[in-house]
Amino acid sequence: MGDRAQATINKQILGDADILIAIFWTRIGTPTGVAASGTVEEITEHISAGKPTMLYFSSAPVRPDSVDEEQFRSLRTFKKSIQESNNGLYEEYESLGEFKEKLSRQLAQTIIREFPLGSPQDNRFEERSEQRIDSVPIPKPAISGDATKLLLETSQDPNGVVIHVTTYEGTFIETNGQNLTDPDNPRSVAKWKSALDELIRGGLVEQRDRKGEVISITAEGFRVSDLAASA
């Protein structure tokens, strides 16, 4: 009461929202008098607040007689504006499986990028500095060549994180901007899963979520990677 319905929804929802995920197919929604639809108004406010926004547009086939031409035209205009503004993550998908794969991976990446555990001054880096000036030699644990390569790449990742996801397209182990596995090659998948398991058992990396999809390097992992890099 005393305000537009959509404005009230914006206050109730957007204020406490950290991430906005929107999914479109052929409709954009009902105009609010301020924006093309309530959803578009929410997206615009969320982006203006500088918060991460993830937009997905389905390109799956649809019966022509089920499409509202005005709605579809408004949706195309909105898509074009998002593409041109380069605000937020913009993706298209053709199937539910493709959407699931993209959302799973990109949501993990967005959370890691936007909500890191700490700043560069956090304890991980303080511990590394203390270990460098420690006069007592620290032995390096023996790990395989594959595990060493994975650890070195993870130590160079801006967030010190490995993303490990399995989708209908296969298993992906990603860090430092690259995917190490060949999803079509079982030997490649087994090789890098074994390397990741080795690092987890050795306490050099640790899981950050229940599903084991987000794995971060530990202080010990940084120490060993430094020793390996200088060897």
C-alpha positions in Angstrom: 0.0 0.0 0.0 1.2 3.5 -0.9 3.7 2.1 -3.5 3.7 0.2 -6.8 3.4 -3.5 -6.4 6.6 -4.2 -8.2 8.5 -1.6 -6.1 7.3 -3.4 -2.9 8.5 -6.7 -4.4 11.9 -5.2 -5.2 12.3 -4.0 -1.6 11.3 -7.3 -0.1 13.4 -9.5 -2.4 16.3 -7.6 -3.9 17.7 -6.0 -0.7 18.7 -9.4 0.7 19.6 -11.1 -2.6 23.3 -11.8 -3.3 22.9 -13.3 -6.8 20.1 -13.0 -9.3 19.4 -15.9 -11.8 16.8 -15.3 -14.5 15.6 -17.8 -17.1 13.6 -16.8 -20.2 12.1 -18.7 -23.1 9.5 -16.8 -25.2 7.9 -14.4 -22.7 9.2 -11.4 -20.9 6.3 -10.7 -18.5 3.9 -7.9 -17.7 5.0 -4.3 -18.0 5.3 -2.4 -14.7 5.1 1.2 -16.0 8.8 1.5 -15.3 10.2 -1.5 -17.2 9.2 -4.1 -19.8 8.3 -6.5 -17.0 8.6 -7.1 -13.3 11.5 -9.5 -13.9 13.3 -6.9 -16.1 12.9 -4.3 -13.4 14.3 -6.6 -10.8 17.3 -7.5 -13.1 18.0 -3.8 -13.8 17.9 -2.9 -10.1 20.1 -5.8 -9.2 22.7 -4.9 -11.9 22.6 -1.2 -10.8 23.4 -2.3 -7.3 26.6 -4.0 -8.6 25.5 -7.5 -7.7 26.2 -10.6 -9.9 23.5 -11.4 -12.4 23.2 -14.5 -14.5 20.7 -14.5 -17.4 19.8 -17.6 -19.4 17.7 -17.7 -22.6 16.2 -20.9 -23.9 16.5 -21.5 -27.6 14.6 -24.8 -27.5 12.0 -25.3 -30.2 8.4 -24.1 -29.5 5.1 -24.4 -31.3 4.6 -21.2 -33.3 0.9 -20.9 -32.3 1.9 -20.9 -28.7 4.1 -17.8 -29.0 2.8 -14.3 -28.2 4.4 -12.2 -30.8 4.4 -9.0 -28.7 6.0 -10.8 -25.8 8.6 -12.5 -28.0 9.5 -9.2 -29.6 9.9 -7.5 -26.2 12.1 -10.4 -25.1 14.3 -10.0 -28.2 14.7 -6.3 -27.5 15.7 -7.1 -23.9 18.2 -9.7 -25.0 19.8 -7.3 -27.4 20.1 -4.6 -24.7 21.8 -7.1 -22.4 24.3 -8.2 -25.1 25.1 -4.6 -26.0 25.5 -3.5 -22.4 27.7 -6.5 -21.4 26.1 -6.4 -17.9 26.0 -9.8 -16.1 26.5 -13.3 -17.5 24.5 -13.9 -20.7 24.0 -17.5 -21.9 21.7 -19.4 -24.3 20.8 -23.1 -24.1 18.9 -25.6 -26.2 18.1 -28.4 -23.7 17.6 -28.9 -19.9 20.8 -30.9 -19.8 22.8 -28.1 -21.3 21.2 -25.6 -18.9 22.1 -27.8 -15.9 25.7 -28.1 -17.0 26.1 -24.4 -17.6 24.4 -23.3 -14.5 26.3 -25.7 -12.2 29.6 -24.6 -13.5 29.0 -20.9 -13.9 27.2 -20.6 -10.5 30.3 -22.1 -8.8 32.6 -19.8 -10.7 30.5 -16.8 -9.8 30.4 -17.6 -6.1 34.2 -18.1 -6.1 34.8 -14.9 -8.0 32.3 -12.7 -6.1 32.5 -14.1 -2.6 36.1 -15.2 -1.9 36.9 -16.6 1.6 39.3 -13.6 2.3 41.4 -10.9 0.8 45.1 -11.2 -0.3 45.9 -10.3 3.3 44.0 -13.3 4.7 45.6 -16.0 6.8 46.6 -18.2 3.9 49.1 -15.5 2.7 50.3 -14.7 6.1 51.1 -18.3 6.8 53.0 -18.6 3.5 55.1 -15.5 4.4 55.8 -16.9 7.9 56.9 -20.2 6.4 59.3 -18.5 3.9 61.2 -16.8 6.7 61.2 -19.9 9.0 64.8 -21.0 9.4 63.8 -24.7 10.0 63.7 -26.7 6.8 60.2 -28.2 6.1 60.2 -31.5 4.2 58.2 -31.7 1.0 55.7 -34.6 0.9 56.1 -37.0 -2.1 53.3 -36.6 -4.6 52.9 -37.8 -8.2 53.7 -35.7 -11.2 50.1 -35.3 -12.1 49.2 -34.2 -8.6 52.1 -31.7 -8.6 51.0 -30.2 -11.9 47.4 -29.8 -10.6 48.7 -28.3 -7.3 50.9 -25.8 -9.2 48.0 -24.7 -11.4 45.7 -24.4 -8.4 48.3 -22.2 -6.6 48.2 -19.9 -9.7 44.4 -19.7 -9.8 43.3 -16.2 -8.7 41.1 -17.8 -6.0 43.2 -20.9 -5.3 40.3 -23.1 -6.3 39.6 -26.3 -8.3 36.1 -26.8 -9.8 35.2 -30.4 -10.1 31.8 -31.0 -11.8 30.2 -34.0 -13.5 27.4 -33.3 -16.1 25.8 -35.2 -18.9 28.8 -34.1 -21.0 31.3 -35.7 -18.7 33.6 -34.8 -15.8 35.4 -31.5 -15.7 38.3 -30.5 -13.4 39.1 -26.8 -13.9 41.5 -24.4 -12.3 43.5 -21.3 -13.3 41.3 -20.8 -16.4 41.7 -24.2 -17.9 40.0 -27.6 -18.0 42.5 -30.4 -17.4 40.3 -33.3 -18.4 39.1 -34.6 -21.7 35.5 -35.5 -21.0 35.4 -38.0 -23.9 38.5 -39.8 -22.7 38.0 -42.1 -19.6 41.7 -42.3 -19.1 42.1 -38.6 -18.9 39.2 -38.3 -16.4 40.6 -41.1 -14.2 44.1 -39.5 -14.3 43.0 -36.1 -13.0 40.5 -37.5 -10.6 43.2 -39.6 -9.1 45.5 -36.5 -8.9 42.8 -34.5 -7.2 42.0 -37.3 -4.7 45.8 -37.5 -3.9 45.9 -33.8 -3.1 42.8 -34.1 -0.9 44.2 -37.1 1.0 47.5 -35.2 1.6 45.7 -32.1 3.0 47.0 -29.9 0.2 43.5 -29.0 -1.0 40.1 -29.2 0.8 36.4 -29.3 -0.2 34.5 -26.1 0.3 31.0 -27.5 -0.4 29.1 -30.7 0.4 29.1 -32.0 -3.1 32.8 -31.6 -3.5 32.5 -29.4 -6.6 34.5 -26.5 -5.1 37.9 -27.4 -3.7 40.4 -24.8 -2.4 44.1 -25.0 -1.8 45.2 -25.1 1.8 48.1 -23.3 3.5 50.1 -26.6 3.3 49.2 -26.8 -0.4 50.6 -23.3 -1.0 53.8 -24.3 0.9 54.3 -27.5 -1.1 53.5 -25.7 -4.4 56.2 -23.1 -3.6 58.7 -25.8 -2.9 57.8 -27.6 -6.1 58.0 -24.4 -8.1 61.5 -23.7 -6.8 62.8 -27.2 -7.2 
